[in-house]
Amino acid sequence: MKKNIDIENDFFSRGFYVKPNLISNNESFFKCSCCKLDSTDWLKDIPKGTLEQEEFVEVRFKNDRKEFYKKSKDLQINKGDIVAVEASPGHDVGVVSLTGQVVLYQMKRKGFTPENSTLRSVYRKAKINDIEKWILAVNQEESAKVTSRRIAHELGLQMKINDIEYQGDNTKAIFYYTAEERVDFRELIKLLADRLKIRIEMKQIGARQEAGKVGGIGSCGREMCCSTWLPSFQSVSTNSARTQQISLNPQKLAGQCGKLKCCLNYEQKLYEDALKEFPADNTKLVTKKGIGVLHKLDVYKQILWFGYEGDKFGLVPIKLKDVHQIIKLNKANKQPEALEDFALENKEKEIGFNSVVGQDDLNRFDNKKSNKKKRNHRNNKKKKQNKKILSILILLGIFMFSACSSNNIINEYKTIDNEGWNLNDTITFDVDIPDISSTYTFDVNIRHDVNYQFQNLYFFTVTQFPDGNTVKDTIEVFLAKKNGEWLGSGYGAVKTIKNRIMQQARFKQSGLYKFSFIQAMREKQLKYIKEIGITISQDNPNQ
């Protein structure tokens, strides 16, 4: 039977997919999947007996607030029961979330010891009168939050009221707030107590606790850890990102709370253990060809990229065991010939669709008995056809290349210094345009290393005409897709991308043009851009 879910339900935060009422069995309305920081009873399938204890239970309230209580052995309660528990002052109403032996393990996990702590008691299963007061109290929470935020704004208090939780007997309310500095809220408490006619308790929480109460979806596409299973918060530093070779981008490292993501700590110890086998960052490999310097590494693949001093682009990938072998040779005053002798093969991975089960093959049920002679004859015939096609393509390519190259007015590259493209450096090309009646194609060519840190490249262009007038413009060239895959052509560490500026365009003046380029990436030294070039070809030289 399909269950009707009430969208405007103030009890979602307490684990009820519909509002409780005074007639139905409210235990059936409670669902663990509706709760934040939900607990799983992983001992529920074990037969009752020695594992059962009937003294302690876990009771949940609004959002992530859960507490442990003790009960008398005569009181029989089960998971999902609405109970009245001891509070200060009066009593509160909550839902039993865990019972039995698993409660003791949950206490131990949270560092809670019944012997050294004073536990409050479970009074009874909630009566109709208790549930009636509870429903009345919960229905006032949203309007009280709006009222308290308005009063705080009128008083000029630098604070944000995040959530309000009314006590089950409607005699007290807890106001959760965040503030960067200490706030004097005495006047706020007076006004709220006078307006709401209830006892006020202010409780300050941090940005992480606020995110856990509000909830949401993280950048990974799943519910945030702080609202589903993370019971406590640990300090997170940028050192975790450095250890895991993550780019220090604040927008990607910060969570919805504005702090560093808690998940940066999840694999930190694994990386620390793995890095113990790696050499120090300042390790140098001495070879007869030159001295190799470490540029980057892949921890789990155990690959290190070394480059010769003074050459930041020709990186050589070497396995960790080979690096230790070179270090061992250097300690014995021996030098290998070159780093390339230990390099891994740089094979481009071909991404495509692979049929695993063969369901896309229409002949998968046919008999696979083949005649050897027929197969050999067919293969020889295909080889002859392939040779003919290859020879035709080679001749066609030579013809097209010669035809295209003869139309180029300029096809020139200028190398950028190894230290990077300085913000004040200008790259200029002089181009003589002989014929203004023809149309031209203008391409800007960029060669960069795969270690380039951005998806795109902004640069300013200054075009000086033969009569001395100038025109300025800004151009953006995308070097990679959103998923990080590099655009353009090239194998290994260097990629070349052509960006078409003009096509079938005419120049208004004949003579000498000057095209200047200045990088606009707000980096004083823009690294890993190797060359900038232009190609201008005449479309119809014979017309």
RODO-2510 file (C-alpha; in nm, 4 decimals, decimal comma):
residues 543
     n   res          X          Y          Z
     1     m     0,0000     0,0000     0,0000
     2     k     0,1397     0,3399    -0,0979
     3     k     0,2023     0,5713     0,1955
     4     n     0,0975     0,9367     0,1729
     5     i     0,3843     1,1631     0,2768
     6     d     0,2963     1,5035     0,4186
     7     i     0,5294     1,7625     0,2622
     8     e     0,4449     2,0365     0,5146
     9     n     0,5494     1,8232     0,8088
    10     d     0,7287     1,9823     1,1052
    11     f     0,8138     1,6357     1,2378
    12     f     1,0454     1,5355     0,9506
    13     s     1,3379     1,6507     1,1618
    14     r     1,2277     1,4091     1,4365
    15     g     1,1941     1,1046     1,2093
    16     f     0,8202     1,1055     1,1254
    17     y     0,7186     1,0947     0,7603
    18     v     0,3683     1,2123     0,8639
    19     k     0,2541     1,4187     1,1580
    20     p     0,1737     1,2152     1,4702
    21     n    -0,1858     1,2262     1,5896
    22     l    -0,3856     1,1334     1,8952
    23     i    -0,5698     0,8368     1,7404
    24     s    -0,3326     0,6248     1,5278
    25     n    -0,0438     0,4099     1,6393
    26     n     0,2340     0,6703     1,6053
    27     e     0,5113     0,4107     1,6312
    28     s     0,4419     0,3088     1,2692
    29     f     0,4990     0,6673     1,1491
    30     f     0,8613     0,6767     1,2683
    31     k     1,1240     0,5966     0,9992
    32     c     1,4970     0,5890     1,0668
    33     s     1,5741     0,7043     0,7123
    34     c     1,4123     1,0414     0,7900
    35     c     1,6587     1,1122     1,0708
    36     k     1,9902     1,2916     1,0771
    37     l     2,2796     1,0937     1,2327
    38     d     2,0724     0,7783     1,2094
    39     s     2,1897     0,4736     1,4096
    40     t     2,1670     0,1173     1,2801
    41     d     2,0923    -0,1673     1,5171
    42     w     2,3339    -0,4214     1,3717
    43     l     2,2498    -0,6695     1,6518
    44     k     1,8767    -0,6795     1,5840
    45     d     1,8897    -1,0201     1,4070
    46     i     2,0682    -1,1901     1,6970
    47     p     1,8244    -1,3890     1,9138
    48     k     1,7365    -1,2221     2,2404
    49     g     1,9122    -1,3625     2,5437
    50     t     2,2503    -1,2846     2,6922
    51     l     2,3059    -0,9914     2,4578
    52     e     1,9981    -0,8076     2,5793
    53     q     2,0194    -0,5363     2,8416
    54     e     1,7102    -0,3499     2,9523
    55     e     1,8619    -0,0636     3,1505
    56     f     1,9713     0,1928     2,8874
    57     v     1,8076     0,3307     2,5743
    58     e     1,8943     0,5965     2,3194
    59     v     1,6305     0,8647     2,2600
    60     r     1,6390     1,1065     1,9688
    61     f     1,4900     1,4545     1,9546
    62     k     1,5121     1,7182     1,6812
    63     n     1,7726     1,6870     1,4024
    64     d     2,1028     1,5542     1,5407
    65     r     2,0263     1,5717     1,9154
    66     k     2,0286     1,2277     2,0760
    67     e     2,0811     1,1367     2,4417
    68     f     2,1095     0,8231     2,6566
    69     y     1,8558     0,7468     2,9299
    70     k     1,8005     0,4741     3,1863
    71     k     1,4703     0,3051     3,2444
    72     s     1,3195     0,0659     3,4885
    73     k     1,3092    -0,3022     3,3953
    74     d     0,9333    -0,3057     3,4360
    75     l     0,8900    -0,0496     3,1559
    76     q     0,8705    -0,2306     2,8209
    77     i     0,9554     0,0003     2,5305
    78     n     1,0658    -0,0710     2,1754
    79     k     1,2387     0,1173     1,8991
    80     g     1,0064     0,3845     1,7579
    81     d     0,8063     0,4348     2,0784
    82     i     0,7261     0,7922     2,1800
    83     v     0,8381     0,8387     2,5403
    84     a     0,8328     1,1086     2,8071
    85     v     1,1781     1,1593     2,9618
    86     e     1,3248     1,3611     3,2446
    87     a     1,4291     1,7200     3,1629
    88     s     1,5304     2,0322     3,3486
    89     p     1,2768     2,1639     3,4253
    90     g     0,9725     1,9494     3,3477
    91     h     0,9799     1,6660     3,0970
    92     d     1,0638     1,6265     2,7300
    93     v     0,9173     1,4028     2,4593
    94     g     1,1326     1,1995     2,2208
    95     v     1,1455     0,8836     2,0139
    96     v     1,3358     0,5697     2,1127
    97     s     1,6031     0,5133     1,8447
    98     l     1,8025     0,2243     1,9975
    99     t     1,7442    -0,0444     2,2567
   100     g     1,9315    -0,3506     2,3746
   101     q     2,3026    -0,4355     2,3742
   102     v     2,3896    -0,2003     2,0870
   103     v     2,3233     0,0975     2,3180
   104     l     2,6293     0,0034     2,5256
   105     y     2,8462    -0,0045     2,2139
   106     q     2,7080     0,3338     2,1104
   107     m     2,7960     0,4733     2,4543
   108     k     3,1492     0,3383     2,4262
   109     r     3,1867     0,4859     2,0767
   110     k     3,0929     0,8313     2,2034
   111     g     3,3116     0,8030     2,5139
   112     f     3,0151     0,7887     2,7481
   113     t     3,0445     0,5798     3,0646
   114     p     2,7289     0,5200     3,2740
   115     e     2,9360     0,4763     3,5923
   116     n     3,0911     0,8245     3,5707
   117     s     2,7877     1,0069     3,4313
   118     t     2,4485     1,0930     3,5710
   119     l     2,1802     0,9575     3,3426
   120     r     1,8277     1,0929     3,3368
   121     s     1,5303     0,8593     3,3452
   122     v     1,2575     0,7563     3,1068
   123     y     0,9292     0,8319     3,2829
   124     r     0,6779     0,6449     3,0692
   125     k     0,5419     0,5877     2,7271
   126     a     0,3906     0,9133     2,6101
   127     k     0,0246     0,9548     2,6942
   128     i    -0,2320     1,1317     2,4787
   129     n    -0,1895     1,4428     2,6887
   130     d     0,1909     1,4344     2,6397
   131     i     0,1609     1,3962     2,2602
   132     e    -0,0956     1,6764     2,2439
   133     k     0,1399     1,9208     2,4181
   134     w     0,4294     1,7975     2,2038
   135     i     0,2433     1,8629     1,8765
   136     l     0,1434     2,2091     1,9980
   137     a     0,5038     2,2914     2,0902
   138     v     0,6559     2,1700     1,7628
   139     n     0,4044     2,3683     1,5558
   140     q     0,5309     2,6908     1,7173
   141     e     0,8989     2,6408     1,6262
   142     e     0,8962     2,7896     1,2753
   143     s     0,7047     3,1050     1,3712
   144     a     0,9285     3,1489     1,6782
   145     k     1,2378     3,1302     1,4555
   146     v     1,1058     3,4059     1,2292
   147     t     1,0161     3,6210     1,5300
   148     s     1,3542     3,5745     1,7000
   149     r     1,5463     3,6592     1,3813
   150     r     1,3455     3,9791     1,3370
   151     i     1,4032     4,0882     1,6980
   152     a     1,7769     4,0112     1,6750
   153     h     1,7970     4,2224     1,3581
   154     e     1,6130     4,5114     1,5244
   155     l     1,8563     4,4974     1,8181
   156     g     2,1543     4,5012     1,5777
   157     l     2,3012     4,1779     1,7113
   158     q     2,5713     4,0179     1,4934
   159     m     2,4361     3,6659     1,5223
   160     k     2,2410     3,4133     1,3155
   161     i     1,9675     3,2066     1,4745
   162     n     1,9853     2,8708     1,2972
   163     d     1,7319     2,6482     1,4687
   164     i     1,4829     2,6348     1,7552
   165     e     1,3789     2,3263     1,9506
   166     y     1,0816     2,3362     2,1853
   167     q     1,0733     2,1041     2,4851
   168     g     0,7971     1,8434     2,4775
   169     d     0,5974     1,9960     2,7659
   170     n     0,5984     2,3407     2,5969
   171     t     0,7725     2,5121     2,8880
   172     k     1,1198     2,5721     2,7403
   173     a     1,2857     2,6389     2,4027
   174     i     1,6507     2,6010     2,2961
   175     f     1,7752     2,8641     2,0479
   176     y     2,0800     2,7521     1,8475
   177     y     2,2841     3,0388     1,6993
   178     t     2,6191     3,1101     1,5344
   179     a     2,8276     3,4245     1,5804
   180     e     3,1825     3,5240     1,4955
   181     e     3,2268     3,7198     1,8180
   182     r     3,0782     3,7242     2,1652
   183     v     2,7176     3,8518     2,1681
   184     d     2,5326     4,0178     2,4555
   185     f     2,1859     3,8688     2,4082
   186     r     2,0364     3,9550     2,7497
   187     e     1,7938     4,2039     2,5982
   188     l     1,7019     3,9496     2,3293
   189     i     1,6144     3,6886     2,5940
   190     k     1,3887     3,9375     2,7763
   191     l     1,1997     4,0275     2,4593
   192     l     1,1660     3,6649     2,3488
   193     a     1,0427     3,5500     2,6909
   194     d     0,7889     3,8313     2,6966
   195     r     0,6732     3,7608     2,3389
   196     l     0,6695     3,3791     2,3425
   197     k     0,5773     3,3262     2,7090
   198     i     0,8315     3,0493     2,7480
   199     r     1,1686     2,9866     2,9144
   200     i     1,4595     3,0682     2,6770
   201     e     1,7955     2,8880     2,6558
   202     m     2,0611     3,0167     2,4119
   203     k     2,3183     2,7676     2,2811
   204     q     2,6030     2,8735     2,0515
   205     i     2,7194     2,6285     1,7843
   206     g     2,9922     2,6397     1,5206
   207     a     2,9650     2,6523     1,1437
   208     r     3,0164     2,2759     1,1162
   209     q     2,7382     2,2025     1,3670
   210     e     2,5096     2,4396     1,1753
   211     a     2,5718     2,2501     0,8508
   212     g     2,4966     1,9231     1,0313
   213     k     2,1636     2,0537     1,1571
   214     v     2,0547     2,2091     0,8285
   215     g     2,1799     1,9216     0,6113
   216     g     2,2292     1,9226     0,2364
   217     i     2,4076     1,7574    -0,0555
   218     g     2,7865     1,7685    -0,0763
   219     s     2,9994     1,8187    -0,3876
   220     c     3,0329     1,4370    -0,4104
   221     g     2,6574     1,4085    -0,4749
   222     r     2,5760     1,2399    -0,1444
   223     e     2,4250     1,3715     0,1787
   224     m     2,6739     1,5546     0,3953
   225     c     2,8654     1,3356     0,6392
   226     c     2,7968     1,5687     0,9337
   227     s     2,4206     1,5149     0,8957
   228     t     2,4245     1,1386     0,8294
   229     w     2,6929     0,9577     1,0282
   230     l     2,9797     1,1840     1,1493
   231     p     2,9287     1,2110     1,5275
   232     s     3,2141     1,4502     1,6121
   233     f     3,4361     1,7004     1,4331
   234     q     3,8154     1,6944     1,4120
   235     s     4,0425     1,9783     1,3090
   236     v     4,1269     1,9844     0,9391
   237     s     4,4285     2,1680     0,7961
   238     t     4,5634     2,2365     0,4486
   239     n     4,8469     1,9984     0,5320
   240     s     4,6051     1,7130     0,4538
   241     a     4,5537     1,8502     0,1032
   242     r     4,9272     1,8858     0,0490
   243     t     4,9918     1,5315     0,1660
   244     q     4,7278     1,3942    -0,0718
   245     q     4,8616     1,5983    -0,3686
   246     i     4,5394     1,8024    -0,3935
   247     s     4,5446     2,1476    -0,5509
   248     l     4,5019     2,4188    -0,2853
   249     n     4,1844     2,5641    -0,4350
   250     p     3,9682     2,7148    -0,1564
   251     q     3,6475     2,6738    -0,3584
   252     k     3,7013     2,2976    -0,3937
   253     l     3,8461     2,2327    -0,0476
   254     a     3,5708     2,4134     0,1473
   255     g     3,2398     2,2509     0,2349
   256     q     2,8965     2,4102     0,2722
   257     c     2,9948     2,5329     0,6179
   258     g     3,2765     2,7427     0,4684
   259     k     3,5400     2,5359     0,6501
   260     l     3,7745     2,2747     0,5098
   261     k     3,5937     1,9517     0,4205
   262     c     3,5991     1,6858     0,6920
   263     c     3,6597     1,4158     0,4283
   264     l     4,0157     1,5456     0,3825
   265     n     4,1001     1,3550     0,7006
   266     y     3,9530     1,0213     0,5885
   267     e     4,2536     0,9021     0,3839
   268     q     4,5188     1,1156     0,5532
   269     k     4,6750     0,8312     0,7546
   270     l     4,6814     0,6024     0,4508
   271     y     4,8725     0,8659     0,2559
   272     e     5,1086     0,9266     0,5458
   273     d     5,1886     0,5542     0,5653
   274     a     5,2334     0,5275     0,1886
   275     l     5,4629     0,8329     0,1732
   276     k     5,7048     0,6739     0,4192
   277     e     5,8387     0,4642     0,1292
   278     f     5,8930     0,7698    -0,0938
   279     p     6,2136     0,9764    -0,0979
   280     a     6,2185     1,3359     0,0243
   281     d     6,0902     1,6150    -0,2009
   282     n     6,4419     1,7592    -0,2406
   283     t     6,5848     1,4280    -0,3646
   284     k     6,8082     1,4586    -0,6713
   285     l     6,9016     1,1751    -0,9052
   286     v     7,2512     1,2137    -1,0520
   287     t     7,3023     1,0703    -1,4020
   288     k     7,5652     1,1191    -1,6713
   289     k     7,3124     1,3176    -1,8767
   290     g     7,2272     1,5525    -1,5893
   291     i     7,0757     1,5919    -1,2449
   292     g     6,7108     1,4902    -1,2061
   293     v     6,4782     1,6937    -0,9818
   294     l     6,1452     1,5665    -0,8449
   295     h     5,8409     1,7553    -0,9817
   296     k     5,5377     1,5473    -0,8815
   297     l     5,4347     1,1981    -0,7735
   298     d     5,1426     0,9552    -0,7718
   299     v     5,1250     0,7924    -0,4296
   300     y     4,9126     0,4845    -0,5024
   301     k     5,0559     0,4094    -0,8466
   302     q     5,4037     0,4647    -0,6965
   303     i     5,5211     0,6757    -0,9894
   304     l     5,7492     0,9792    -0,9601
   305     w     5,8092     1,2379    -1,2331
   306     f     6,1643     1,3715    -1,2565
   307     g     6,3043     1,6359    -1,4887
   308     y     6,6543     1,7585    -1,5548
   309     e     6,7632     2,0827    -1,3909
   310     g     6,6686     2,3774    -1,6097
   311     d     6,4091     2,1758    -1,8060
   312     k     6,0641     2,1973    -1,6486
   313     f     5,8743     2,0383    -1,9353
   314     g     6,0553     1,7171    -2,0232
   315     l     5,9303     1,5092    -1,7304
   316     v     6,0238     1,1424    -1,7056
   317     p     5,7886     0,9028    -1,5144
   318     i     5,9834     0,6485    -1,3058
   319     k     5,8618     0,3691    -1,0782
   320     l     5,9385     0,3996    -0,7072
   321     k     6,1535     0,0864    -0,7002
   322     d     6,3670     0,2243    -0,9855
   323     v     6,4090     0,5541    -0,8010
   324     h     6,5422     0,3666    -0,4979
   325     q     6,7763     0,1780    -0,7295
   326     i     6,9179     0,5043    -0,8701
   327     i     6,9571     0,6470    -0,5186
   328     k     7,1433     0,3322    -0,4179
   329     l     7,3771     0,3720    -0,7185
   330     n     7,4395     0,7374    -0,6326
   331     k     7,5331     0,6452    -0,2763
   332     a     7,7884     0,4026    -0,4227
   333     n     7,9277     0,6933    -0,6359
   334     k     7,7835     0,5394    -0,9530
   335     q     7,5816     0,7201    -1,2161
   336     p     7,3426     0,5653    -1,4691
   337     e     7,3422     0,6946    -1,8250
   338     a     7,0095     0,8825    -1,8175
   339     l     6,6701     0,8950    -1,6518
   340     e     6,5070     0,7800    -1,9761
   341     d     6,6602     0,4331    -1,9222
   342     f     6,4193     0,3867    -1,6287
   343     a     6,1175     0,5652    -1,7812
   344     l     5,7748     0,4052    -1,8067
   345     e     5,6129     0,3737    -2,1474
   346     n     5,3758     0,6650    -2,1998
   347     k     5,0766     0,4988    -2,3557
   348     e     4,7593     0,6960    -2,4177
   349     k     4,4558     0,5252    -2,2708
   350     e     4,1840     0,4688    -2,5262
   351     i     3,8432     0,5432    -2,3780
   352     g     3,5510     0,3675    -2,5339
   353     f     3,2739     0,1156    -2,4866
   354     n     3,3691    -0,2426    -2,4209
   355     s     3,1048    -0,5119    -2,4403
   356     v     3,1565    -0,7324    -2,1375
   357     v     2,8760    -0,9815    -2,1820
   358     g     2,8497    -0,9716    -2,5609
   359     q     2,4885    -0,8608    -2,5634
   360     d     2,5476    -0,6127    -2,8472
   361     d     2,6646    -0,8875    -3,0839
   362     l     2,3775    -1,0084    -3,3033
   363     n     2,5704    -1,3229    -3,4000
   364     r     2,6537    -1,4281    -3,0456
   365     f     2,4322    -1,7389    -3,0737
   366     d     2,5741    -1,8524    -3,4073
   367     n     2,8139    -2,1443    -3,4323
   368     k     3,1735    -2,0209    -3,4351
   369     k     3,3101    -2,2985    -3,6542
   370     s     3,5254    -2,1368    -3,9215
   371     n     3,7132    -2,2672    -4,2197
   372     k     4,0867    -2,1968    -4,1912
   373     k     4,1455    -2,1602    -4,5658
   374     k     3,8560    -1,9195    -4,6135
   375     r     3,9751    -1,7101    -4,3214
   376     n     4,3294    -1,6845    -4,4587
   377     h     4,2008    -1,5906    -4,8053
   378     r     3,9776    -1,3237    -4,6561
   379     n     4,2646    -1,1788    -4,4488
   380     n     4,4958    -1,1607    -4,7535
   381     k     4,2272    -0,9837    -4,9523
   382     k     4,1776    -0,7263    -4,6726
   383     k     4,5526    -0,6624    -4,6530
   384     k     4,5688    -0,5804    -5,0257
   385     q     4,2724    -0,3458    -4,9964
   386     n     4,4251    -0,1745    -4,6923
   387     k     4,7528    -0,1182    -4,8796
   388     k     4,5694     0,0487    -5,1682
   389     i     4,3699     0,2708    -4,9340
   390     l     4,6821     0,3645    -4,7370
   391     s     4,8734     0,4658    -5,0520
   392     i     4,5813     0,6814    -5,1681
   393     l     4,5570     0,8522    -4,8285
   394     i     4,9308     0,9240    -4,8233
   395     l     4,9192     1,0844    -5,1696
   396     l     4,6105     1,2832    -5,0746
   397     g     4,7750     1,4006    -4,7511
   398     i     5,0907     1,5125    -4,9325
   399     f     4,8813     1,7028    -5,1848
   400     m     4,6725     1,8750    -4,9158
   401     f     4,9782     1,9613    -4,7086
   402     s     5,1563     2,1173    -5,0033
   403     a     4,8432     2,3054    -5,1030
   404     c     4,7808     2,4372    -4,7491
   405     s     5,1408     2,5262    -4,6767
   406     s     5,1684     2,7321    -4,9929
   407     n     4,8798     2,9559    -4,8745
   408     n     5,0311     3,0410    -4,5342
   409     i     5,1259     3,4056    -4,4945
   410     i     5,2815     3,3245    -4,1548
   411     n     5,3117     3,0116    -3,9424
   412     e     5,5398     3,1074    -3,6541
   413     y     5,5856     3,0156    -3,2867
   414     k     5,7654     3,2098    -3,0158
   415     t     5,9078     3,0288    -2,7126
   416     i     5,8273     3,1456    -2,3599
   417     d     6,0941     3,1446    -2,0892
   418     n     6,1123     2,8385    -1,8622
   419     e     6,0264     3,0518    -1,5597
   420     g     5,6863     3,1257    -1,7124
   421     w     5,4979     3,3911    -1,9025
   422     n     5,5502     3,7133    -1,7096
   423     l     5,2553     3,9466    -1,6631
   424     n     5,4545     4,2284    -1,8257
   425     d     5,5934     4,0279    -2,1201
   426     t     5,4500     4,1014    -2,4646
   427     i     5,4740     3,8535    -2,7520
   428     t     5,4638     4,0302    -3,0909
   429     f     5,4357     3,8995    -3,4476
   430     d     5,4969     4,1114    -3,7603
   431     v     5,2805     4,0088    -4,0557
   432     d     5,2805     4,1567    -4,4060
   433     i     4,9345     4,1432    -4,5665
   434     p     4,9861     4,1835    -4,9419
   435     d     4,6323     4,1596    -5,0806
   436     i     4,3176     4,3098    -4,9282
   437     s     4,0870     4,1544    -5,1887
   438     s     4,1518     3,8018    -5,0596
   439     t     3,9992     3,6413    -4,7511
   440     y     4,2143     3,5066    -4,4689
   441     t     4,1975     3,2557    -4,1853
   442     f     4,3638     3,3556    -3,8552
   443     d     4,4534     3,0960    -3,5861
   444     v     4,6227     3,1470    -3,2503
   445     n     4,8229     2,8376    -3,1470
   446     i     4,9107     2,7503    -2,7866
   447     r     5,1513     2,4818    -2,6709
   448     h     5,1397     2,3976    -2,3028
   449     d     5,2539     2,1337    -2,0578
   450     v     4,9984     1,9001    -1,8998
   451     n     5,0976     2,0428    -1,5593
   452     y     4,9185     2,3677    -1,6490
   453     q     4,6905     2,4416    -1,3530
   454     f     4,3930     2,6078    -1,5242
   455     q     4,1179     2,4987    -1,7619
   456     n     4,1461     2,8093    -1,9791
   457     l     4,3829     3,0917    -2,0818
   458     y     4,2906     3,4589    -2,0967
   459     f     4,5105     3,7020    -2,2875
   460     f     4,4903     4,0576    -2,4210
   461     t     4,5464     4,1211    -2,7911
   462     v     4,6682     4,4454    -2,9453
   463     t     4,6471     4,4784    -3,3251
   464     q     4,8443     4,7644    -3,4829
   465     f     4,7357     4,8542    -3,8380
   466     p     4,9732     4,9805    -4,1098
   467     d     4,8455     5,3391    -4,0562
   468     g     4,9400     5,3252    -3,6832
   469     n     4,5916     5,2791    -3,5324
   470     t     4,5500     5,0050    -3,2698
   471     v     4,2615     4,7831    -3,1571
   472     k     4,2545     4,6011    -2,8204
   473     d     4,0564     4,2894    -2,7329
   474     t     4,0403     4,0046    -2,4781
   475     i     4,0377     3,6389    -2,5859
   476     e     3,9617     3,3263    -2,3807
   477     v     4,0901     2,9897    -2,5010
   478     f     3,9707     2,6682    -2,3351
   479     l     4,2542     2,4160    -2,2979
   480     a     4,0625     2,1383    -2,1194
   481     k     3,7122     2,0033    -2,0723
   482     k     3,5228     2,0324    -1,7427
   483     n     3,6183     1,6749    -1,6531
   484     g     3,9897     1,7623    -1,6825
   485     e     4,0507     1,5995    -2,0232
   486     w     4,2945     1,8058    -2,2305
   487     l     4,1792     1,9447    -2,5644
   488     g     4,4004     1,9789    -2,8718
   489     s     4,6559     1,7364    -3,0096
   490     g     4,9899     1,5924    -2,9031
   491     y     5,1288     1,2974    -2,7101
   492     g     5,3097     1,2916    -2,3804
   493     a     5,3467     1,6016    -2,1670
   494     v     5,2959     1,8700    -2,4361
   495     k     4,9625     1,9591    -2,5946
   496     t     4,8932     2,1966    -2,8857
   497     i     4,5599     2,3664    -2,9365
   498     k     4,4549     2,5892    -3,2272
   499     n     4,1984     2,8612    -3,1621
   500     r     4,0400     3,0169    -3,4692
   501     i     4,0118     3,3957    -3,4403
   502     m     3,8912     3,4801    -3,7937
   503     q     3,7647     3,2816    -4,0896
   504     q     3,7093     3,4148    -4,4428
   505     a     3,7813     3,7663    -4,3168
   506     r     3,9293     4,0586    -4,5121
   507     f     4,1883     4,3083    -4,3974
   508     k     4,0971     4,6702    -4,4697
   509     q     4,4582     4,7804    -4,5248
   510     s     4,7553     4,6202    -4,6943
   511     g     5,0970     4,6440    -4,5379
   512     l     5,2693     4,5516    -4,2117
   513     y     5,0484     4,4479    -3,9185
   514     k     5,1707     4,3891    -3,5620
   515     f     4,9832     4,1385    -3,3438
   516     s     5,0761     4,1507    -2,9715
   517     f     4,9678     3,9118    -2,6935
   518     i     4,9774     3,9712    -2,3136
   519     q     4,8655     3,7070    -2,0624
   520     a     4,5697     3,8098    -1,8424
   521     m     4,5523     3,5242    -1,5880
   522     r     4,6419     3,7409    -1,2844
   523     e     4,9526     3,5292    -1,2329
   524     k     5,2808     3,7148    -1,2170
   525     q     5,4583     3,4149    -1,3713
   526     l     5,2163     3,1938    -1,5662
   527     k     5,3908     2,8582    -1,5729
   528     y     5,3698     2,5655    -1,8157
   529     i     5,2791     2,7720    -2,1257
   530     k     5,5635     2,6766    -2,3624
   531     e     5,4948     2,8534    -2,6915
   532     i     5,2540     3,1012    -2,8507
   533     g     5,2136     3,1045    -3,2265
   534     i     4,9930     3,2381    -3,5037
   535     t     4,8932     3,0993    -3,8426
   536     i     4,7468     3,3279    -4,1102
   537     s     4,6572     3,1626    -4,4401
   538     q     4,5199     3,3139    -4,7589
   539     d     4,1960     3,1448    -4,8648
   540     n     4,1829     3,2452    -5,2337
   541     p     4,5273     3,3553    -5,3509
   542     n     4,4561     3,3064    -5,7219
   543     q     4,1366     3,5105    -5,7408
***
